Amino acid sequence: MRNRVMRLTGRIGAVFVAGWTALAASVLPAAAQELSNALRACTPGDYPPYSVGDGADGYRGVDIDLAEEFAAVLGRPVEFVPVTWATLRTDFAERHCDIAVGGISDQPSRRIFANFSITYGTDGKTPITRRSSGTDFSTIEQINRPGVRVIANRGGTNEEFARKNFPDAQLILWPDNLTIFGEIEQGRADVFVTDSVEGRYRVRQHPDLQVLHPETPFDSFGKVLLVRKDDQLLATALNAWLATQLATGSVDRLFDQWIGPNASIG
């Protein structure tokens, strides 16, 4: 019986992949013909493993790989354009973004200025603390206390989550998402609540830090790419291509490359 179910599941998966591949094959050539200029991919570039500056005016990460592979399928060069989380809404229009990448969460407020791709991953907020703190900041109740120093990068969902859930704690707003971990290491902040995927990635570079219960985050939300509202052809092409990457396991393999299937956790 189990073998029959496995064979049936395999056939269903093959049909699913074939269907999306056929759709992509019909849509992508049209998009490539229609859109011959550079694909402008805007990114904050401070959110590994999704997107981070490489120190040489370039970027690397899961979303960067996705953007580059999608542009290659379209036959277009890709141009990465720097934006910030705090000004993402205005930057998206003013900097003529075709898409935006970099660990963007599915938030209703972002649908006002851009369309969303299909969800390519699910994440949730978890605490990052010093290992010496043990489990002192494991729960929202433990964090939401006077005297607890909660740090958050300005303008994104981390600040939004902190303001909503930790009104009694001391909130420290930090200008970027790259040097924020040094503030915890140096004892100038107690806890940073961010996406669990980022936490799993970061503790590999910061051995004195730990990410708490990444397998059971405080909440859950989808990760998406943003697309211009007036470009339905590009949105259709992106979704068709992205669906094939999900169905064939390509997206999972990218995450495994960046954080590992058994990444170190606190």
C-alpha positions, 0 to 999 in steps of 0.5 A: 500500500505504501509503495502505491501511495508513493508511486501516486504521489510521484505521478502527481508531483510530476504532473504538477511540475510539468504543468508549471513548466509548460506555463513558464515555457509559454509565458517567459519567452513573451516576457523576454521579448517584451522586456529587453532592458535590464531587470532592476532588482531593488534590495536593502542588502542587509538581511542574510541569507536572503540578501547582503552586500558583498563588500564590492558593490555587489550582493549575494544571498538566496534572493540574489540567486533567485533574481539572477536566475530569473533575469537569465531566463528572461535573457535580461541583465540584472541591475541591483539597486540599493533601497532601505526598509524604512523607505521601501515604499517610496524607493520602490517607485522613485528608483523604478524597481521592477522587482524587490528582493531581500527577505521581504515578508508578506505584509498587507501594507506592502500591497499598497505599492507593489504586487506580490509573487507567490510565497516561496518560503515561510518564516517567523520571529524568534529571539537572538541573545547572548549564549550566557543569557540562557533561556532568559528571553525565550518568551514574549512575557520574558522579553516584555519587561521593564529594563530589558533592552530590545534592539530592532532595525529601523523601518521593517517588520522587526521594529513593527513586531517589537513595538507591538509585543514589547511595549514595557521593554526599552526599545533601541532602534538601530539604523541597519541590520548588519551591525546590530548583532555586535550590540548584543555581543558587546552587552549594549542590548539584550535581545533582538527578535528577527526572522528565524532563518536569519537567526540560524544564519547569523549564529554561525558567524557569531558564536557567542550568540544563540537563536532560541526555538527557531523551529517554533517561532512567535508567529508565521508569515510568507516570504515573497518578491515584490513586483511592479503593479503595472507590469502583469506580464512580468508578474505572471512570468515570475510566478510561473518560473518561481513555481517551477523552482519550488516544485523541483526543490531548487529553492530548498537547495538554495536555503540548504546552501546558505544555512545548511539542512542542520544549521547550528542553533542555540 
